[in-house]
Amino acid sequence: MSNSRSSETISVGDWTVTFIILAIPLVNIGAMLYWAFSGSANPSKRTYAQASLILFAVAVVFYLLVVVVFGVSLGSSGALTIPE
């Protein structure tokens, strides 16, 4: 039982349109979520969207860790105190 959708390849033109959509702020988030979790999306596009969302989540966690570490170190050094 072969799924006809899984055997389709995405053309260069389709990828170009995909990247143009992903360049539009806020629209890109909705499109990425739709492609990642929709059963009707092409499997290649779905996998790309899932991988991109995972990398985005890793980047957000790393960013938050850096902010917390530097915030704590600046706070404990007294660099953030307001002089009177």
Contact map, one row per residue, 1 for C-alpha under 8 A:
111000000000000000000000000000000000000000000000000000000000000000000000000000000000
111101000000000000000000000000000000000000000000000000000000000000000000000000000000
111111100000000000000000000000000000000000000000000000000000000000000000000000000000
011111110000000000000000000000000000000000000000000000000000000000000000000000000000
001111110000000000000000000000000000000001100000000000000000000000000000000000000000
011111111000000000000000000000000000000001100000000000000000000000000000000000000000
001111111000000000000000000000000000000000000000000000000000000000000000000000000000
000111111100000000000000000000000000000001000000000000000000000000000000000000000000
000001111110000000000000000000000000000000010000000000000000000000000000000000000000
000000011111011000000000000000000000000001010000000000000000000000000000000000000000
000000001111111000000000000000000000000000000000000000000000000000000000000000000000
000000000111111100000000000000000000000000000000000000000000000000000000000000000000
000000000011111110000000000000000000000000000000000000000000000000000000000000000000
000000000111111111000000000000000000000000000000000000000000000000000000000000000000
000000000111111111100000000000000000000000000000000000000000000000000000000000000000
000000000001111111110000000000000000000000000000000000000000000000000000000000000000
000000000000111111111000000000000000000000000000000000000000000000000000000000000000
000000000000011111111100000000000000000000000000000000000000000000000000000000000000
000000000000001111111110000000000000000000000000000000000000000000000000000000000000
000000000000000111111111000000000000000000000000000000000000000000000000000000000000
000000000000000011111111001100100000000000000000000000000000000000000000000000000000
000000000000000001111111101110110000000000000000000000000000000000000000000000000000
000000000000000000111111100100000000000000000000000000000000000000000000000000000000
000000000000000000011111111100000000000000000000000000000000000000000000000000000000
000000000000000000000111111110000000000000000000000000000000000000000000000000000000
000000000000000000000001111111000000000000000000000000000000000000000000000000000000
000000000000000000001101111111100000000000000000000000000000000000000000000000000000
000000000000000000001111111111110000000000000000000000000000000000000000000000000000
000000000000000000000100111111111000000000000000000000000000000000000000000000000000
000000000000000000000000011111111100000000000000000000000000000000000000000000000000
000000000000000000001100001111111110000000000000000000000000000000000000000000000000
000000000000000000000100000111111111000000000000110010000000000000000000000000000000
000000000000000000000000000011111111100000000000100000000000000000000000000000000000
000000000000000000000000000001111111110000000000000000000000000000000000000000000000
000000000000000000000000000000111111110011001100100000000000000000000000000000000000
000000000000000000000000000000011111110010001111110000000000000000000000000000000000
000000000000000000000000000000001111111000000100010000000000000000000000000000000000
000000000000000000000000000000000111111110000100000000000000000000000000000000000000
000000000000000000000000000000000000111110000000000000000000000000000000000000000000
000000000000000000000000000000000000011111000000000000000000000000000000000000000000
000000000000000000000000000000000011011111101100000000000000000000000000000000000000
000011010100000000000000000000000010000111111100000000000000000000000000000000000000
000011000000000000000000000000000000000011111110000000000000000000000000000000000000
000000001100000000000000000000000000000001111111000000000000000000000000000000000000
000000000000000000000000000000000011000011111111100000000000000000000000000000000000
000000000000000000000000000000000011110011111111110000000000000000000000000000000000
000000000000000000000000000000000001000000111111111000000000000000000000000000000000
000000000000000000000000000000000001000000011111111100000000000000000000000000000000
000000000000000000000000000000011011000000001111111110000000000000000000000000000000
000000000000000000000000000000010001100000000111111111000000000000000000000000000000
000000000000000000000000000000000000000000000011111111100000000000000000000000000000
000000000000000000000000000000000000000000000001111111110000000000000000000000000000
000000000000000000000000000000010000000000000000111111111000000000000000000000000000
000000000000000000000000000000000000000000000000011111111100000000000000000000000000
000000000000000000000000000000000000000000000000001111111110000000000000000000000000
000000000000000000000000000000000000000000000000000111111111000000000000000000000000
000000000000000000000000000000000000000000000000000011111111100000000000000000000000
000000000000000000000000000000000000000000000000000001111111110000000000000000000000
000000000000000000000000000000000000000000000000000000111111111000000000000000000000
000000000000000000000000000000000000000000000000000000011111111100000000000000000000
000000000000000000000000000000000000000000000000000000001111111110000000000000000000
000000000000000000000000000000000000000000000000000000000111111111000000000000000000
000000000000000000000000000000000000000000000000000000000011111111100000000000000000
000000000000000000000000000000000000000000000000000000000001111111110000000000000000
000000000000000000000000000000000000000000000000000000000000111111111000000000000000
000000000000000000000000000000000000000000000000000000000000011111111100000000000000
000000000000000000000000000000000000000000000000000000000000001111111110000000000000
000000000000000000000000000000000000000000000000000000000000000111111111000000000000
000000000000000000000000000000000000000000000000000000000000000011111111100000000000
000000000000000000000000000000000000000000000000000000000000000001111111110000000000
000000000000000000000000000000000000000000000000000000000000000000111111111000000000
000000000000000000000000000000000000000000000000000000000000000000011111111100000000
000000000000000000000000000000000000000000000000000000000000000000001111111110000000
000000000000000000000000000000000000000000000000000000000000000000000111111111110000
000000000000000000000000000000000000000000000000000000000000000000000011111111111000
000000000000000000000000000000000000000000000000000000000000000000000001111111100000
000000000000000000000000000000000000000000000000000000000000000000000000111111110000
000000000000000000000000000000000000000000000000000000000000000000000000011111111000
000000000000000000000000000000000000000000000000000000000000000000000000011111111000
000000000000000000000000000000000000000000000000000000000000000000000000011011111100
000000000000000000000000000000000000000000000000000000000000000000000000001001111110
000000000000000000000000000000000000000000000000000000000000000000000000000000011111
000000000000000000000000000000000000000000000000000000000000000000000000000000001111
000000000000000000000000000000000000000000000000000000000000000000000000000000000111
